[in-house]
Amino acid sequence: MWPWLINNLETIKDILWIVFTFAATVVAILTYRRARFTLLQPLHTEVIKRQTDLLVELLDFLYDDGVNFYFKIDYMGIVACNSYLLMKEYGFILKDDEIGKIVDENKGGMLILKESGTLSSIKLPSVFEKKPDEQSVQNEITAHSKEKYEKAQSGFADIECLYLTKQFSDCMKTLDHFIDNPFIPSSIQQLLVELRNDIFYNLKVIMKTTLEQFIIQLCNIGSKASENDPLPIQHQAIYNSFQRKSRHHQPKIDRIRKITREYLMIDKKWN
């Protein structure tokens, strides 16, 4: 045995050196991984904290008691605002114009429906053009309203823009805040983008068509109205017509809430 050990001492030394080197390498790798985990742990903890706070805020924003999120979008307010402005645009005289003050106070922007992004009904004055007197302006407005009124009686109406409410604008700012936030998981972010697209589809397509049908019908029966027998305008009926054709948001909201609850482990049974 001893002679064999002596004869193979160099080989045994090489083998032991390989084993030692391998063991040292494994220990070094494990030590590095542990050290990296320890160094990154504060960063990971902060990310989780920020994400948790944001997802809780998202759940509050999408909280649904049956009508809450639809109230935030304010479809009803947009319908009321635009139906009122359309009646004025088409030359109808309103018995009680107090609603005009409410509309002006709550307007929160404009959504242009034309692909070109320009409005043909708005004339920009030339810098070399003389300032028209008030009577000329009023006559031009009256003539323009009469022309639109007559076209609507023939079954044609083309709404170029929608006026939005402040409540709608605030809701979309909050929604954009969640969509653009880098701490929102991509699966939730994608659903939020789809939700926003559905909202604007409802406005650009469904509400535009609904309001056009409303003003056409109104112009066709407008000649029957009188001071003693005014036309009854039911904004709720216009809204109901819009809602029946619009894309409903509840299924998408339910999916967003479900995924958010999974991220937050709300339904997890803690031991």
LOROPA-244772 format. One record per atom (N, C-alpha, C): residue in one letter; x, y, z. Coordinates in steps of 0.1 Angstrom, whole numbers, plus 5000, padded with zeros to 4 digits. Example, Ala and Ser with C-alpha at 12.3 -4.5 7.8 and 13.67 -1.06 7.14 Angstrom:
2
A513249435078/A512349555078/A513249675078/S512849785071/S513749895071/S512950005079/
END
This chain:
271
M500849885000/M500050005000/M500950135000/W501950125009/W502750245010/W503550274997/P504150164992/P504850184979/P503950254968/W502650204968/W501750254958/W501450404960/L501250434973/L501050574977/L502150664973/I503350614976/I504550694973/I504750714958/N504450604950/N504550614936/N503550704929/N502350714936/N501250794930/N500950924938/L501950964946/L501751084954/L501451204946/E502151224934/E501951334926/E500551344920/T500051224916/T498651214910/T497651244921/I497851184933/I496851214944/I496851364947/K497951424947/K498051574950/K497251654940/D497351614927/D496651684917/D495151664918/I494751544922/I493251514924/I492751594935/L493451594947/L493051674958/L492951824955/W493951874947/W493952014943/W492652044935/I492351954926/I491151974918/I489851984927/V489751884936/V488651884945/V488552004953/F489652054958/F489752174967/F489252294959/T489852304946/T489552414938/T488052424934/F487452304931/F486052294928/F485152334940/A485552284952/A484752324964/A484852474967/A486052524965/A486252674967/A485452754958/T485352704945/T484552774935/T483052774938/V482552654943/V481152644946/V480852734958/V481752734968/V481552824980/V481552974976/A482453004967/A482453144962/A481253184955/I480653104946/I479453134939/I478253144948/L478153054957/L477053064967/L477153184976/T478353224980/T478553344988/T478253464980/Y478553464967/Y478253584958/Y476753594956/R476053484954/R474653494952/R473953544965/R474353494976/R473753534989/R474053684991/A475253724988/A475653864990/A474853954981/R474653914968/R473853994959/R472454004963/F471853894968/F470453894973/F470353984984/T471353984993/T471254075005/T471354225001/L472254254991/L472354384986/L471154434979/L470454344971/L469254384963/L467954384971/Q468054324983/Q466854304991/Q466154434994/P466854544998/P466254675001/P465554724989/L466154714977/L465554764965/L464254684961/H464354554963/H463254464960/H462054504970/T462354524982/T461354554992/T460654694989/E461454784984/E460954924981/E460054904969/V460454824959/V459554804947/V458254744951/I458354644959/I457054574963/I456154674971/K456754754979/K455954854987/K455354954978/R456055004968/R455455104959/R454355034950/Q454654914946/Q453654844938/Q452454814945/T452554774958/T451454744966/T450554864969/D451154974972/D450455094974/D449655134962/L450255124950/L449655164937/L448455064934/L448654934936/L447554844933/L446354864943/V446654894955/V445554924964/V444855044960/E445555144955/E444955274950/E444055234937/L444555144929/L443855104917/L442555034921/L442554954931/L441354884935/L440354984940/D440755084947/D439855194952/D439255264940/F440155294930/F439655364919/F438555294911/L438755154910/L437755074903/L436755014912/Y436655064924/Y435655014933/Y434255024927/D433454914927/D432254914920/D431054884930/D430154974931/D428954954939/D427754944930/G428054924917/G426954914907/G427055024897/V427355144901/V427355254892/V428555344894/N429355314903/N430455414907/N431355444896/F431955354889/F432855384878/F432255454867/Y430955414863/Y430255484853/Y429955624856/F429755654869/F429555784874/F430855864872/K432055804875/K433355874873/K433555914859/I433155824849/I433355854835/I432455964831/D431255974837/D430256084835/D429756084821/Y429355964816/Y428655954803/Y427356044803/M426656034814/M425356104815/M425656264814/G426656304821/G426956444820/G427356494806/I428156404799/I428556444785/I427356444776/V426356344778/V425156344770/V424356474772/A424156514785/A423456634788/A424056764782/C425356764784/C426156884779/C426056904764/N426256794757/N426256794742/N424856814736/S423856744742/S422556764737/S422056914738/Y422456974749/Y422057114751/Y422857204741/L424157184739/L424857264730/L424457234715/L424057114712/L423557084699/L422257164696/M421357164706/M420057234704/M420357384701/K421357444708/K421657584705/K422257594692/E423157504688/E423857504675/E422857494664/Y421757424665/Y420757404655/Y419657504655/G419757604664/G418857714663/G417657704673/F417657614682/F416457594691/F416657704702/I415457764705/I415457864716/I414957794729/L415857794739/L415557724752/L414757814761/K413657764767/K412857844776/K413657884789/D414357784794/D415157814806/D416657794803/D417357894802/D418757884798/D419757874810/E419157844822/E420057834834/E420957714832/I420557614824/I421457494822/I422757534815/G422657644807/G423857694800/G424957724810/K424657784821/K425657824831/K426257694837/I425457594840/I425957474845/I426857404835/V426457404822/V427357344812/V428657414811/D428657544811/D429957624810/D430857594822/E430257584834/E430957554846/E431657414846/N430957324839/N431457184840/N432157134827/K432357214817/K433057174805/K434557154809/G435057044804/G436457004807/G437256974795/G436957024784/G437757004772/G436856964760/M437556924749/M436856894737/M437456774730/L436656684725/L437156564718/L436756584703/I437756604695/I437556624680/I437256484674/L436256474667/L435856344661/L436356334646/K436756444640/K437256434626/K438656374626/E438856284616/E440156224615/E441256334611/S440856434604/S441856544601/S442256624613/G441456624624/G441756694636/G441356844635/T440656884624/T440157024622/T438657024621/L438157144625/L436657154625/L436257254614/S435457204604/S435057284593/S434057384597/S433357364608/S432357464613/S432857584620/I434157574623/I434857694629/I435657764619/K435357894618/K436057984608/K437058064616/L438358054612/L439358134618/L439558274611/P439458384618/P439558514611/P440958544605/S440958604594/S442258644588/S442758774596/V444058784596/V444658904603/V444359024595/F444059014582/F443759134573/F442259154572/E441459074579/E440059084578/E439559194588/K438559274583/K437959374593/K437159294603/K437159354615/K436359294625/K434859314623/P434059204621/P432659224618/P431859274630/D430759344627/D429959394638/D429159284643/E428559304655/E427759204662/E426559154654/Q425959244647/Q424759204639/Q425159104628/S426259134622/S426759054611/S427058914616/V427758904628/V428058784634/V426858704637/Q425858774643/Q424558704647/Q423858654634/N423858734624/N423158694611/N423858564605/E425258564606/E425958444601/E425658324609/I425558344622/I425258224631/I423858174628/T422958264627/T421558224624/T421458154611/A422158204600/A422158134587/A422757994588/H423857984596/H424557864597/H423657754605/S422957804615/S422057714623/S420857674614/K420357764606/K419257724597/K419657624587/E420857634581/E421457544571/E421557404578/K422057404590/K422257274597/K420957214600/Y419957294604/Y418657254608/Y417957184596/E418057254584/E417457194572/E418057064568/K419357054569/K420056934566/K419656814575/A419456854588/A418956754598/A417556704594/Q416756794590/Q415356754586/Q415356664574/S416456674566/S416656574555/S417356444559/G417656434572/G418256314577/G419756314577/F420356434577/F421856434577/F422256524589/A423156474597/A423756544608/A425156494610/D426156584612/D427556534613/D428156614625/I428256544636/I428856614648/I430356604647/E431056714647/E432456724645/E433256704658/C432656734670/C433356734682/C432356704694/L432956654704/L432156634717/L432756724728/Y431956784735/Y432456864747/Y432456764759/L433556764766/L433756674777/L433556754790/T433256674801/T433056734814/T434356734822/K434356814832/K435556814841/K435656674848/Q434556624852/Q434556494858/Q435156384850/F434856384837/F435356294827/F436856314826/S437356434825/S438756464823/S439556424835/D438956444847/D439656394860/D439756244860/C438756174856/C438756024855/C439755974846/M439856034834/M440855994824/M442256024828/K442456134836/K443856164841/K444256054851/T443356014859/T443655904869/T443955774862/L443155744852/L443355624844/L444655624837/D445055734831/D446355744824/D447455734834/H447255784846/H448255774857/H448655634860/F447655544860/F447855404862/F448555334850/I448055374838/I448555314826/I450055344824/D450455464827/D451755514824/D452755484836/N452255434847/N453155414859/N453955284857/P455255294858/P456155174855/P455955064866/F455355094877/F455154994888/F453954904885/I453054944876/I451854854873/I452354734865/P451954614869/P452254494861/P451754504847/S452454444838/S452054454823/S450754394820/S450354284827/S449054224824/S447954314828/I448054394839/I447054484843/I447054604834/Q448254654831/Q448454764822/Q447754754809/Q447854634803/Q447254604790/Q445754614791/L445154564802/L443754564804/L443254714806/L444054794813/L443654934815/L443655004801/V444654974793/V444655034779/V443454994772/E443054874772/E441854824766/E440554894771/L440554914784/L439454994791/L439355134785/R440555194784/R440555334779/R440055334764/N440555244757/N440155234743/N438655214741/D438055134750/D436555114750/D435855244753/I436355314763/I435755444766/I435655544754/F436855554748/F436855644736/F436155594724/Y436055464723/Y435155404712/Y433655444715/N433255434727/N431955474731/N431655614728/L432655704730/L432455844727/L432455874712/K433555824706/K433755864692/K432755794682/V432255684686/V431355604676/V429955604682/I429755554693/I428355534698/I427655664702/M428355744710/M427755864714/M427555964702/K428555964694/K428456054682/K427156014674/T426955884671/T425755834664/T424555864671/T424555844684/T423355864693/T422856004692/L423856104694/L423456244694/L423056294680/E423656234670/E423256274656/E421756224653/Q421456104658/Q420056064657/Q419156144665/F419556194677/F418756274685/F418456404678/I419456474672/I419256604667/I418456594654/I418556484646/I417756464634/I416256454638/Q416056364648/Q414656354653/Q414056484658/L414856554666/L414456684671/L414056784661/C414856794650/C414656884639/C413356844631/N413156724631/N411956674623/N410656704631/I410656704644/I409456734651/I409456874657/G410556954654/G410757084660/G409657184655/S409157164643/S408157264638/S406857254645/K406657144652/K405357124660/K405357194673/A406557244677/A406657304691/A406257444690/S405757494702/S405457634703/S405757684717/E405557814720/E405857864733/E404957804743/N403757774740/N402757714749/N402857564749/D403557504739/D403657364739/D405157324735/P406057344745/P407457324742/P407757174741/L408957144734/L409357014733/L409956954746/P409456844750/P410056784763/P411356714759/I412456744765/I413756674762/I414156594774/Q414256464772/Q414656374782/Q416056324780/H416956384788/H418356344786/H418556194790/Q417756144800/Q417956014804/Q417555914793/A416655954784/A416255864773/A417455864763/I418055974760/I419255974751/I420355894757/Y420555904770/Y421655824777/Y421355674776/N420055634778/N419655494778/N419955434764/S419555514753/S419855474740/S421355454737/F422155544742/F423655534741/F424155404749/Q423655384761/Q424155284769/Q423855144763/R422655134757/R422255004751/R423254954740/K423855054733/K424755024722/K426155024725/S426555084737/S427955104740/S428554974745/R429954984745/R430754874751/R430654884766/H430254774773/H430154774787/H431554744793/H431754814804/H433154814810/H433254704822/Q432054664827/Q432154584839/Q432954454838/P432854374826/P433654254825/P435154284826/K435554394819/K437054424820/K437454474833/I436554544840/I436954594853/I437054474863/D436154374861/D436154254870/D437454184868/R437954174855/R439254104853/R440354184859/I440354314858/I441454394864/I441454374879/R440354374885/R440254364899/R440654224904/K440354124896/K440753984899/K442253964899/I442854014888/I444354004887/I445054084898/T444454204901/T445054294911/T444954224925/R443854164928/R443654084940/R444653974941/E444953904930/E445953794930/E447353854933/Y447653964927/Y448954024930/Y449154064945/L448054114950/L448054154964/L447854034974/M447553914968/M447253794976/M446153824987/I445153894983/I444053924992/I443353804996/D443153714987/D442353594990/D443253474995/K444553494997/K445353395002/K445153365016/K445053235020/K444953205034/K446253205041/W446553295050/W447853305056/W447853205068/N448953135069/N449153035080/N449853105092/
END
